[in-house]
Amino acid sequence: MALDGASVIELLKKNLSAQSQFAVPPDPQNSIGNARWTTYKAPSFSATVKPANVADIQSAIKYATENGIPFHVTATGHHFTGMFEKMKNVLEIDISSLKDIKIDKAANTMTIGGAVRTSIGGCSTTGIVGVTLGGGLNRWQGLYGLMIDNLLSVEMITATGELVKASAKENQELFWGLRGAGFNFGTVVSATYKIYDARSGGDVLIADMILPYTVGSEIMRILKGWEENQPPALSVAVVATWNDEAGGPCFRVGALYVDGIEEGKKHLQPFLDLQPMVQDIRPIPWNEVNKKWLFGIDAMLGAYGKRRIFYSGHIRRFDNPTFEWHFAELVKLWEKYPAARHTLLVIEDWATKAAAEVPDDETAYPHRDIICHMLLIGQSTDPALEPMLEEWLKNVRARYQATSGSNPLQVYISYASGDEDQETLYGKSKLDRLRGLKRNWDPKGVFNFNNPIII
């Protein structure tokens, strides 16, 4: 039976403060429900409530749980897993009002609200807390570890509306589970992190290049050479893409060095030896990386409202013949289906030294031995091609799974497409412990719309 959004809103108004906002589609106030990073396999909401504060969020969650109303909590709208296709006509609880940022310089800590966006993750449209709960991949992880490795404490609202704290000293087992499987147990409304003084006066070195498609093998040889000794301050992204201005297929390469401008330049030479068609090498403030890196690709990859099909996989070792095969298959796809020329491959080769040094059992995150993440993004101006694109992407993922040391398949939970099993996302060795946490904190499964742990 469909949720009667208007009736739910009228009842919620009696329980929340006057500053809260309410909407029933197609009301344009329903911004988070309509503004998504991808509209492919999107959820739908019968009603949206935007609580004014934490107490209102508690009331909304408690009311929904007690009355059997299915709900989903949103913050920035970047969430994209295909599993959301199953989420139809539910109540959206939009916590995007939680944008406070407090810095304690003496303690070197930062406390933020649950909807603050990040300059640290892969693009600027993600929320810091949301990225953290899955593990928190970032371009500084070679020096400082994953975001979860710098998380000190959280405040979380449970399914019953209770506000609880979790840290190394309080609700320790919950704190363990939140760091890598955090979508499963409640809604995190604030988080405190350890922070660091900026290096090199706050400047980092970016090196953006457009390279001809003919040098794909050479690019992969460079990455292969860093397989076991990538400089901790160096992160590289390689994007195989179609670019009309570049004459068709090409590679966008973005290198980022975050610990000294001159030192960083030494690590760029292998790419410069490949004779980029275009290059831009310069220092920039660290907090402008997402905006300017890779010739401002964030504006394209971070844009909302596009129909994107997303798959991913882990790389434990670079099997260069597989990448070369994939590069060739992309050309065949682009040439046969011009409407699908926004389909691309992103290789996220972030340094892993500090992240890999954290003991595996310290957090729920199960993928510390992974050296690289591969993002497969399908996009077409002709929706009729989408079923073909989805199967094509699955076949590509399977090829990498067989050759890149990630068999059985492993996928970072924040990059999940929705077809993965629990062992793929959470790791076989950690599932029993996580299921115990799920039974304790969300036995009725009210937080089960985002690739949940099943008990």
C-alpha positions as CSV (number, residue, x, y, z in Angstrom):
1,M,0.0,0.0,0.0
2,A,1.4,3.4,-1.0
3,L,2.4,5.8,1.8
4,D,-0.1,8.7,2.1
5,G,2.5,11.4,2.2
6,A,0.1,14.3,2.9
7,S,-1.3,12.5,6.0
8,V,2.2,11.7,7.3
9,I,3.2,15.3,6.9
10,E,0.2,16.5,8.9
11,L,1.0,14.1,11.7
12,L,4.7,15.0,11.7
13,K,3.9,18.7,12.0
14,K,2.4,18.0,15.4
15,N,5.6,16.4,16.6
16,L,8.3,18.7,15.2
17,S,9.2,22.3,15.8
18,A,7.7,25.1,13.7
19,Q,11.1,25.7,12.0
20,S,11.0,22.3,10.3
21,Q,10.0,22.1,6.7
22,F,7.7,19.7,4.9
23,A,6.9,18.8,1.3
24,V,4.9,16.4,-0.8
25,P,6.1,15.8,-4.4
26,P,6.1,17.5,-6.8
27,D,6.7,20.4,-4.4
28,P,10.0,22.0,-5.4
29,Q,10.9,22.2,-1.7
30,N,11.5,18.5,-2.0
31,S,15.0,19.3,-3.2
32,I,17.0,16.3,-1.9
33,G,14.5,13.8,-3.2
34,N,14.7,15.3,-6.7
35,A,18.4,16.4,-6.7
36,R,20.5,13.2,-7.0
37,W,24.0,12.5,-8.4
38,T,22.3,9.9,-10.6
39,T,18.7,9.5,-11.5
40,Y,19.3,5.9,-12.7
41,K,17.5,3.4,-10.5
42,A,16.5,6.3,-8.3
43,P,14.3,6.1,-5.1
44,S,11.0,7.9,-4.8
45,F,9.6,9.7,-1.8
46,S,5.9,10.2,-0.9
47,A,6.8,13.0,1.6
48,T,9.9,14.9,2.7
49,V,10.5,16.4,6.2
50,K,13.5,18.6,6.8
51,P,13.9,18.7,10.6
52,A,15.2,22.0,12.0
53,N,17.6,20.4,14.5
54,V,18.7,17.2,16.1
55,A,15.8,17.0,18.4
56,D,13.4,17.2,15.5
57,I,15.4,14.4,13.7
58,Q,15.0,12.2,16.8
59,S,11.2,12.9,16.8
60,A,10.8,12.1,13.1
61,I,12.7,8.8,13.3
62,K,10.9,7.8,16.5
63,Y,7.5,8.6,15.0
64,A,8.3,6.7,11.7
65,T,9.6,3.7,13.6
66,E,6.7,3.5,16.0
67,N,4.1,3.8,13.2
68,G,5.7,1.4,10.8
69,I,6.5,4.1,8.2
70,P,9.4,3.2,6.0
71,F,11.9,6.1,5.8
72,H,15.3,7.0,4.5
73,V,17.7,9.6,5.8
74,T,19.4,11.9,3.3
75,A,22.0,14.6,3.7
76,T,23.7,15.7,0.5
77,G,21.9,13.6,-2.2
78,H,25.0,12.1,-3.6
79,H,24.0,8.5,-2.7
80,F,23.8,6.4,-5.9
81,T,23.6,2.6,-5.2
82,G,21.2,0.9,-7.6
83,M,19.7,-0.8,-4.5
84,F,17.7,2.4,-4.0
85,E,15.5,1.3,-6.9
86,K,13.7,-0.8,-4.3
87,M,12.9,2.2,-2.2
88,K,9.6,3.5,-3.4
89,N,7.2,6.0,-1.9
90,V,8.9,6.2,1.5
91,L,9.3,9.1,3.9
92,E,12.5,11.1,3.3
93,I,14.1,12.6,6.4
94,D,16.4,15.3,5.1
95,I,19.1,16.3,7.6
96,S,20.8,18.8,5.3
97,S,20.3,21.5,8.0
98,L,23.2,20.0,10.0
99,K,26.0,22.0,8.6
100,D,27.8,23.3,11.7
101,I,31.6,23.2,11.8
102,K,33.6,23.7,15.0
103,I,37.4,23.7,15.1
104,D,39.3,23.2,18.3
105,K,42.8,24.5,17.4
106,A,44.3,23.6,20.8
107,A,43.1,20.0,20.5
108,N,43.5,19.7,16.7
109,T,40.0,18.4,16.3
110,M,37.0,19.3,14.2
111,T,33.4,18.6,15.0
112,I,30.9,18.8,12.1
113,G,27.2,18.2,11.4
114,G,26.0,15.2,9.5
115,A,25.5,17.2,6.2
116,V,28.8,19.0,5.8
117,R,30.3,18.4,2.4
118,T,33.9,17.5,1.8
119,S,37.0,18.8,0.1
120,I,38.8,15.6,0.9
121,G,36.9,12.8,-0.9
122,G,36.8,12.0,-4.6
123,C,34.4,14.9,-5.5
124,S,32.9,18.0,-3.8
125,T,29.3,16.8,-3.7
126,T,29.8,14.1,-1.1
127,G,29.2,14.5,2.6
128,I,32.1,14.1,5.0
129,V,30.1,11.9,7.4
130,G,28.6,9.8,4.6
131,V,32.0,9.1,3.1
132,T,33.5,8.3,6.5
133,L,30.9,5.7,7.4
134,G,31.9,3.6,4.4
135,G,35.6,3.9,5.3
136,G,36.6,7.3,3.9
137,L,38.9,6.9,0.9
138,N,40.8,10.1,0.3
139,R,43.8,11.6,-1.5
140,W,45.6,12.2,1.8
141,Q,45.3,8.6,3.1
142,G,48.9,7.7,2.3
143,L,50.0,10.2,5.0
144,Y,47.0,10.2,7.5
145,G,45.0,7.1,6.8
146,L,41.3,6.7,5.9
147,M,38.7,9.1,7.3
148,I,37.7,6.4,9.8
149,D,41.2,6.3,11.1
150,N,40.9,10.0,12.1
151,L,37.3,9.7,13.5
152,L,37.3,10.3,17.3
153,S,33.6,10.1,18.1
154,V,30.1,10.4,16.8
155,E,26.6,11.2,17.9
156,M,24.0,8.9,16.4
157,I,20.2,8.6,16.5
158,T,19.0,5.1,16.9
159,A,15.9,3.5,15.4
160,T,14.0,4.4,18.6
161,G,15.0,8.0,18.4
162,E,17.6,7.9,21.2
163,L,20.7,10.0,20.8
164,V,23.8,8.0,21.7
165,K,27.6,8.6,21.6
166,A,30.2,6.2,20.3
167,S,34.0,6.5,20.6
168,A,37.0,4.5,21.7
169,K,35.7,5.0,25.3
170,E,31.9,4.8,24.9
171,N,29.9,2.2,23.0
172,Q,33.2,0.8,21.7
173,E,31.7,-2.0,19.7
174,L,29.3,0.3,18.0
175,F,32.2,2.6,17.2
176,W,34.1,-0.3,15.6
177,G,31.1,-1.1,13.4
178,L,30.4,2.5,12.4
179,R,33.9,2.7,10.9
180,G,33.2,0.8,7.7
181,A,29.5,-0.3,8.0
182,G,28.1,2.8,9.5
183,F,24.9,3.0,7.4
184,N,23.4,0.1,9.2
185,F,22.9,1.2,12.8
186,G,21.4,4.6,12.9
187,T,21.8,8.2,11.7
188,V,25.0,10.0,12.5
189,V,24.2,13.7,13.2
190,S,27.7,14.8,14.3
191,A,31.2,13.6,14.1
192,T,34.5,14.7,15.6
193,Y,37.8,14.1,13.8
194,K,41.5,14.5,14.4
195,I,42.9,17.2,12.1
196,Y,46.4,18.3,11.0
197,D,48.3,21.4,10.2
198,A,48.5,22.0,6.5
199,R,51.8,21.1,4.9
200,S,53.9,23.4,2.6
201,G,52.0,26.4,3.7
202,G,48.7,24.9,2.6
203,D,49.7,24.5,-1.0
204,V,49.7,21.2,-2.9
205,L,51.0,20.4,-6.4
206,I,48.5,19.4,-9.1
207,A,49.6,18.1,-12.5
208,D,46.8,17.8,-15.0
209,M,47.5,16.2,-18.4
210,I,45.7,15.1,-21.5
211,L,47.5,12.2,-23.1
212,P,46.9,10.4,-26.4
213,Y,45.1,7.1,-26.2
214,T,48.1,5.4,-27.8
215,V,50.1,5.6,-24.5
216,G,47.7,3.6,-22.4
217,S,50.2,0.8,-21.9
218,E,52.9,3.3,-20.8
219,I,50.5,4.8,-18.3
220,M,49.8,1.4,-16.8
221,R,53.5,0.6,-16.6
222,I,54.0,3.8,-14.4
223,L,51.2,2.7,-12.1
224,K,52.5,-0.8,-12.0
225,G,55.9,0.5,-10.9
226,W,54.3,2.1,-7.8
227,E,52.4,-1.1,-6.9
228,E,54.4,-1.7,-3.7
229,N,56.2,1.7,-3.1
230,Q,53.9,4.5,-4.1
231,P,55.1,7.8,-2.4
232,P,52.7,8.4,0.5
233,A,52.0,11.9,-0.6
234,L,51.2,11.1,-4.2
235,S,47.7,10.3,-5.6
236,V,46.9,9.7,-9.2
237,A,43.7,9.5,-11.2
238,V,43.5,8.2,-14.7
239,V,40.4,8.7,-16.7
240,A,39.8,6.9,-20.0
241,T,37.4,9.1,-21.8
242,W,36.1,10.4,-25.2
243,N,36.9,14.0,-25.8
244,D,35.9,15.7,-29.1
245,E,38.3,18.5,-28.6
246,A,41.2,16.0,-28.3
247,G,40.1,14.2,-31.4
248,G,38.3,11.3,-29.7
249,P,39.6,8.8,-27.2
250,C,42.2,10.1,-24.7
251,F,43.4,9.9,-21.1
252,R,43.0,12.6,-18.5
253,V,45.6,12.1,-15.9
254,G,45.6,14.0,-12.6
255,A,48.5,13.7,-10.2
256,L,48.4,15.3,-6.7
257,Y,51.3,15.7,-4.4
258,V,50.5,17.0,-0.9
259,D,53.9,17.3,0.8
260,G,56.2,19.7,-1.0
261,I,56.0,21.3,-4.4
262,E,59.6,20.6,-5.6
263,E,59.6,17.1,-4.2
264,G,56.3,16.5,-6.1
265,K,57.7,17.6,-9.4
266,K,60.2,14.8,-9.3
267,H,57.5,12.2,-9.4
268,L,55.8,13.7,-12.4
269,Q,58.6,13.1,-14.9
270,P,57.4,9.6,-16.1
271,F,54.1,11.2,-17.2
272,L,55.8,14.2,-18.8
273,D,58.0,11.8,-20.8
274,L,54.8,10.6,-22.5
275,Q,54.5,14.0,-24.2
276,P,51.1,15.2,-23.0
277,M,49.0,17.1,-25.6
278,V,47.9,19.5,-22.8
279,Q,49.4,20.0,-19.4
280,D,48.8,22.2,-16.4
281,I,51.3,21.9,-13.5
282,R,51.1,24.3,-10.6
283,P,50.6,24.7,-6.8
284,I,47.1,25.5,-5.5
285,P,45.6,25.8,-2.1
286,W,44.7,22.3,-0.7
287,N,41.0,23.2,-0.4
288,E,40.7,24.0,-4.1
289,V,41.8,20.5,-5.3
290,N,38.3,19.2,-6.1
291,K,37.4,22.3,-8.0
292,K,40.5,22.6,-10.1
293,W,42.1,19.1,-10.4
294,L,41.9,17.2,-13.7
295,F,41.0,20.4,-15.5
296,G,37.9,20.9,-13.3
297,I,36.4,17.5,-14.0
298,D,34.5,17.7,-10.7
299,A,32.0,20.0,-12.5
300,M,31.2,17.2,-14.9
301,L,31.5,14.1,-12.6
302,G,29.9,15.9,-9.7
303,A,27.0,17.3,-11.6
304,Y,23.6,16.2,-10.3
305,G,20.6,15.0,-12.3
306,K,22.4,12.7,-14.8
307,R,21.5,9.1,-15.6
308,R,24.7,7.3,-14.6
309,I,25.2,3.5,-14.3
310,F,27.9,2.8,-11.7
311,Y,30.0,-0.3,-11.1
312,S,33.3,-0.7,-9.3
313,G,35.9,-3.1,-8.2
314,H,39.1,-3.4,-6.2
315,I,42.6,-3.8,-7.6
316,R,45.1,-5.7,-5.5
317,R,47.6,-5.9,-8.4
318,F,47.7,-4.2,-11.7
319,D,47.1,-6.7,-14.5
320,N,48.1,-4.4,-17.4
321,P,46.8,-6.7,-20.2
322,T,43.3,-6.4,-18.6
323,F,43.5,-2.6,-18.6
324,E,44.7,-2.6,-22.2
325,W,41.8,-4.9,-23.2
326,H,39.4,-2.5,-21.4
327,F,40.9,0.5,-23.2
328,A,40.3,-1.2,-26.5
329,E,36.7,-2.3,-25.6
330,L,35.9,1.3,-24.7
331,V,36.9,2.5,-28.2
332,K,34.7,-0.2,-29.7
333,L,31.8,1.0,-27.6
334,W,32.3,4.7,-28.3
335,E,32.6,4.1,-32.0
336,K,29.5,1.8,-32.3
337,Y,27.3,3.9,-29.9
338,P,28.1,7.6,-30.1
339,A,25.3,8.3,-27.6
340,A,27.3,6.4,-25.0
341,R,30.5,8.5,-25.3
342,H,30.1,9.7,-21.7
343,T,30.9,6.2,-20.6
344,L,34.3,6.1,-19.0
345,L,36.8,4.4,-16.7
346,V,38.3,6.1,-13.6
347,I,41.3,4.6,-11.9
348,E,41.7,5.9,-8.4
349,D,45.3,5.2,-7.5
350,W,45.5,6.9,-4.1
351,A,48.6,6.2,-1.9
352,T,47.8,3.7,0.8
353,K,50.8,3.6,3.2
354,A,49.2,5.0,6.4
355,A,45.8,3.4,5.7
356,A,47.4,0.0,5.2
357,E,49.4,0.3,8.5
358,V,46.3,0.3,10.7
359,P,45.5,-3.2,12.0
360,D,42.7,-4.9,10.0
361,D,40.7,-5.7,13.1
362,E,40.7,-2.2,14.5
363,T,37.7,-1.1,12.4
364,A,34.9,-2.8,10.4
365,Y,36.4,-1.7,7.1
366,P,37.5,-4.9,5.3
367,H,39.7,-3.7,2.4
368,R,43.0,-2.3,3.7
369,D,45.0,-4.5,1.4
370,I,43.5,-2.9,-1.7
371,I,45.9,-0.7,-3.7
372,C,43.5,0.9,-6.2
373,H,39.8,1.4,-6.9
374,M,38.4,1.1,-10.4
375,L,35.2,3.0,-11.2
376,L,33.1,2.0,-14.2
377,I,30.6,4.7,-15.2
378,G,28.1,4.2,-18.0
379,Q,26.1,7.1,-19.4
380,S,24.1,7.5,-22.6
381,T,22.0,10.2,-24.1
382,D,19.8,7.4,-25.4
383,P,18.1,5.6,-22.5
384,A,17.4,2.6,-24.8
385,L,21.1,1.8,-24.6
386,E,21.1,1.5,-20.8
387,P,20.3,-2.2,-20.5
388,M,23.2,-3.0,-22.9
389,L,25.5,-0.6,-21.0
390,E,24.7,-2.3,-17.7
391,E,25.6,-5.7,-19.0
392,W,28.7,-4.4,-20.6
393,L,29.9,-2.9,-17.4
394,K,29.2,-6.1,-15.4
395,N,31.3,-8.0,-17.9
396,V,34.1,-5.6,-17.6
397,R,34.0,-5.8,-13.8
398,A,34.1,-9.6,-14.1
399,R,37.2,-9.5,-16.2
400,Y,39.0,-7.4,-13.6
401,Q,37.8,-9.6,-10.8
402,A,39.4,-12.6,-12.5
403,T,42.8,-11.0,-13.1
404,S,43.5,-8.3,-10.5
405,G,43.7,-10.2,-7.3
406,S,40.2,-9.5,-6.1
407,N,38.5,-12.9,-6.7
408,P,36.0,-13.4,-5.0
409,L,34.8,-9.9,-5.8
410,Q,35.4,-7.1,-3.2
411,V,33.7,-3.7,-3.5
412,Y,34.0,-0.6,-1.3
413,I,30.6,-0.1,0.3
414,S,30.4,3.5,-0.8
415,Y,31.0,2.4,-4.4
416,A,28.4,-0.4,-4.3
417,S,26.1,-0.8,-7.3
418,G,23.5,-2.8,-5.4
419,D,24.0,-6.3,-6.9
420,E,26.8,-7.4,-4.5
421,D,26.5,-9.9,-1.7
422,Q,27.3,-9.1,1.9
423,E,30.7,-10.8,1.9
424,T,31.7,-8.7,-1.1
425,L,30.9,-5.5,0.7
426,Y,31.7,-6.2,4.4
427,G,34.2,-9.0,4.3
428,K,33.6,-12.6,5.3
429,S,35.7,-12.4,8.5
430,K,33.7,-9.4,9.9
431,L,30.2,-10.4,9.1
432,D,29.3,-12.3,12.2
433,R,30.5,-9.4,14.4
434,L,28.5,-6.9,12.3
435,R,25.4,-9.0,12.4
436,G,25.6,-9.0,16.2
437,L,25.7,-5.2,16.1
438,K,22.8,-5.1,13.7
439,R,20.7,-7.2,16.1
440,N,21.6,-4.9,19.0
441,W,21.0,-1.5,17.3
442,D,18.6,-2.1,14.4
443,P,16.8,-5.4,15.0
444,K,13.8,-4.4,12.9
445,G,15.9,-3.3,9.9
446,V,14.6,0.3,9.6
447,F,18.0,1.4,8.3
448,N,18.0,-1.3,5.5
449,F,17.8,0.6,2.3
450,N,21.5,1.0,1.7
451,N,23.1,-2.4,1.1
452,P,22.3,-3.6,4.6
453,I,23.6,-6.3,6.8
454,I,21.0,-8.9,6.9
455,I,20.3,-10.8,10.2
